[in-house]
Each structure stands twice: as C-alpha cells, then as structure tokens.
Amino acid sequence: MGVVEALRRWWHTFPMPLRVCLGKRLRFLIDPIIALGLPKAVKDQVHSFRSVAILGAFSSPIGHGIAAKLLEYELRAGGVSVRKIDASKWIGAPIDPKLAIRSEELAPDDVLIVALNPDVAIHALAKMGKEKLRNRKIIGYWVWELEVVPAFWKLAGRFAHEIWTPSTFSAIALKKLFDVPVHVVPHPVALLPPPEVTAERRARSREALGISDSAFVAIQSFSLASSLTRKNAIGAISAFVAAFHDQPDARLILRHLSGDRFPDSLHRLREAAQVAGPQIILRPAGDGLEDLHDLYAACDVYISLHRTEGFGLNLAEIMLAGRPLIATKWSGNLDFMDNKCVALVNADLVALDDPDKVYTQKAARWAEPRMDEAIRWLQTLARNPDQRLKLAEAGKAKAMAVLGGRAIEVLHGVNRTDMASPEG
C-alpha cells in the first residue's frame, strides 16, 4: 500500500462531520500548493476546437453531477463530440450505481469544461495530471450563491481561460473576482423530457405516503450540504404551520440529502418538524430521482423560501413538470421566473449568518423572505386550484422558453461579450 493510499484510509477512519470540519481548515493550506502545480492558462493563446471533454461528477446525484449531464446532453444534441471524465470519487461525492460511468481519455484537441466548482476542481485536475492539461483550453463551469465569491477561488483563475455560469446573478459575482471572460450559460433543463406527473402517479404516491386525495400538499427537496439555513426549510415549516393550523390534514413534505455529513443540521430540522407536529413529513432521499418525481406528482405546490440560489435546478424542474411554485424573489432563479408564472415572495436583504458554516464570507448578504407573504400565498393557492393551474402552465411555458440551452452558441463564439452587461 502506497503512502497516499494509507493516508486516505487513515483519513476515512474519522467521523464524517469531523472530516468536513477539518477539510475546510486544511484546504487553505493544501489548495494553494495544488493550484501552483497546475499549468497556468496562457492569455490570448489560440486553441483549435474539434471536440469537448467534460470533467464532472457524472456518477453522483448531486447538483453538479446533474449539471454535467445536462451540459453533455446539450452539446451532443448540437452535434459536438463529447468525452466524459468522472470525478465523483476524486472529490468524495456520493455515487449512485445507476449513474456510474467509465471515464474516457482526453483527446489532444479537446476543450476541457470543468463542471466542478474551484474548491474541488483543483483536486480533480491534479488527479488528471498536469501534462494532460498543458496547452489545452480550459473552461470553468462554475456557480456561486452569494454576491461575494470565496477569495480562495482565485486560485482557479490560474488555469481557466474563461468561465461559464448558469445565471446572471452568479455571473456578476464571479466577474468581481476573475479577470477572464464570464458567460451566462443556463442549465438546459428544458431539453430533457420533464418528470412524469400523471394522475395515476399522484394517486399511487399519495397512497404510499398515507395522504388523502383532498389534502393540500407542499414539498421541498434540498441537500443539507447546501446549508439548511440557506435552503430555509425551517422557515417553510413555520409558514406552513401558520397557514394551515386549522387544517390538520395538510402536509409539508421535506425531502433531504446528506444528513450523515451534517448531523447537527439534520438534528435541527428534526427538532423543528417535531415541534410543528404531524403536518410535517421528513423523508430522506432515495437512491435515485424516482422518489423525488413521485413527490412532484403528489404535491399541489413546491415551496422554496430560499435565502439565495445560484440557479435553482429543482425549481426549474418543478416548473417544467407543470407544478406551481412559491419561491423567494431574489438571486439566480429570477433568470427564469417572474410574477406571472411563479408565486414570488418578496424579501429583505440581511447580513449573512449561516450557523451551518457552509457559507462564511464576510460582508456578504442574503435574503430573508417575508413570512406574511409566504403564508398568504400558501393559503391562496390552497383555496384556488384554478390559480394553481394557471401558475403551473405559465411556469412551464416560461421555463421552456428560456432554458433550452446556450452552450453551443457560446462554445462557437456567437455573440460573445466579456460581461459588459449581465446578459453577456
């Protein structure tokens, strides 16, 4: 057994929460060393373009893995030759055996698109080896949820020739830190068939959950790794109980991931649900996405009182599935939402305060959704199925219109700008 493998096994003897905590601290010492070992991007270097390789978490159900697969689908649909390099094991992402792939080898003329944020991208690139990266065009496909980007991400600016990001909100933030072109390339969610939400699936899912057909049901799905406080599921619990304190059959279902990595967050979520009572159902996520799509079919509305989103993949998907949405009126999700198609909740911007310590940027802010508006929207939509249908239809039309993909256009240099405006 080599030294590196021995250290890796020793590291995995520590409990997951301790590894998460220590990993954040060690990163500030180790990441600069790793980044300095990667080839630096040569400015104004001319690169030929014949094909693309995507470095991403293809074997994982996490958001970055879904984003990598969406990008691959769009490029292939546009006639681009694409190779996939799976970084799931390299970055410690959970792996779904149903999604597992065999990585392919880079070709000499491949443009490499790194569909992993800088905090893990430099580790994945180091695994690939610097010789494979030298004299190659590298695009960082990154997203951030706050107006202030972590300063240590600047390390990734050494190897990236340009940056793609899925929302205007994220692009403005990234442009403040990086001096390379930044382009908005939305996740092409509308290119894939939407989740099936038939009446039969609705009835089957509700029966499995023990919920009557007449009960009003709201859902939210989130990862605790993305910060329980940012996703604001406890805020959703408070709003739901206030809205339906006199309707004991109403249900809010909260589907959650990564409880093993963030046990303190899971404990807080369970405590809030226990205090709220039987109206709140907590459900750990299943192995795939079928359980999520079952919830889409079972629900009357999806609620996201998030404090900020870099894009909002679940929100886009629920709109395409033809389900009405209540969402915070701030951050990256506003690229594909407006008051005509989503029940938007106004918010006040407040200083960042994340007890989960996922987000620690000083001088950053995020949204505090107005609970009175959220409560009114829940009550209004519960009473008005016709309004729910109207929002759902408008939401699906909006998402179909704006989330059909832009990667091919940007890759081939059509209408390229250097973020002179947020739409660049």
Stockholm file with secondary structure:
# STOCKHOLM 1.0

chainA/1-424         MGVVEALRRWWHTFPMPLRVCLGKRLRFLIDPIIALGLPKAVKDQVHSFRSVAILGAFSSPIGHGIAAKLLEYELRAGGVSVRKIDASKWIGAPIDPKLAIRSEELAPDDVLIVALNPDVAIHALAKMGKEKLRNRKIIGYWVWELEVVPAFWKLAGRFAHEIWTPSTFSAIALKKLFDVPVHVVPHPVALLPPPEVTAERRARSREALGISDSAFVAIQSFSLASSLTRKNAIGAISAFVAAFHDQPDARLILRHLSGDRFPDSLHRLREAAQVAGPQIILRPAGDGLEDLHDLYAACDVYISLHRTEGFGLNLAEIMLAGRPLIATKWSGNLDFMDNKCVALVNADLVALDDPDKVYTQKAARWAEPRMDEAIRWLQTLARNPDQRLKLAEAGKAKAMAVLGGRAIEVLHGVNRTDMASPEG
#=GR chainA/1-424 SS CCHHHHHHHHHTTSCHHHHHHHHHHHHHHHHHHHHHTSCCCCTTCCCCCSEEEEEECTTSCSHHHHHHHHHHHHHHHTTCCEEEEECTTTTTCCCCTTTCCCCCCCCTTEEEEECSCHHHHHHHHHHHCHHHHTTCCEEEECCCSSSSCCGGGGGGGGTCSEEEESCHHHHHHHHHHCCSCEEECCCCGGGSCCCCCCHHHHHHHHHHHTCCTTSCEEEEEEEGGGCHHHHTHHHHHHHHHHHSTTCTTCEEEEEEECTTTCHHHHHHHHHHHHHHCTTEEEEECCSSSHHHHHHHHHCSEEEECCSCCSSCHHHHHHHHTTCCEEEESSSGGGGGCCTTTSEEECEEEEECCCTTCSCCCTTCEEEEECHHHHHHHHHHHHHCHHHHHHHHHHHHHHHHHHCSCCHHHHHTTTTCCCSSSTTC
#=GC SS_cons         CCHHHHHHHHHTTSCHHHHHHHHHHHHHHHHHHHHHTSCCCCTTCCCCCSEEEEEECTTSCSHHHHHHHHHHHHHHHTTCCEEEEECTTTTTCCCCTTTCCCCCCCCTTEEEEECSCHHHHHHHHHHHCHHHHTTCCEEEECCCSSSSCCGGGGGGGGTCSEEEESCHHHHHHHHHHCCSCEEECCCCGGGSCCCCCCHHHHHHHHHHHTCCTTSCEEEEEEEGGGCHHHHTHHHHHHHHHHHSTTCTTCEEEEEEECTTTCHHHHHHHHHHHHHHCTTEEEEECCSSSHHHHHHHHHCSEEEECCSCCSSCHHHHHHHHTTCCEEEESSSGGGGGCCTTTSEEECEEEEECCCTTCSCCCTTCEEEEECHHHHHHHHHHHHHCHHHHHHHHHHHHHHHHHHCSCCHHHHHTTTTCCCSSSTTC
//
